[in-house]
């Protein structure tokens, strides 16, 4: 299994992803180590951005809170 602990947090009524490009690289390193197919970094990044747009209401509004 691969676990990627990326987070999103609210800022100015928008969702902000924390270092999404770094997470794309890290998940691919994990996939390679497990001999699984990798995901193109651009596809990973675009997919996560779209997912967060759809699910932004799940991001806690309280300062210092994150959606993992």
Secondary structure as GFF3:
##gff-version 3
##sequence-region A 1 68
A	DSSP	beta_strand	8	11	.	.	.	ID=ss1
A	DSSP	beta_strand	14	17	.	.	.	ID=ss2
A	DSSP	alpha_helix	20	33	.	.	.	ID=ss3
A	DSSP	alpha_helix	41	55	.	.	.	ID=ss4
A	DSSP	three_ten_helix	56	58	.	.	.	ID=ss5
###
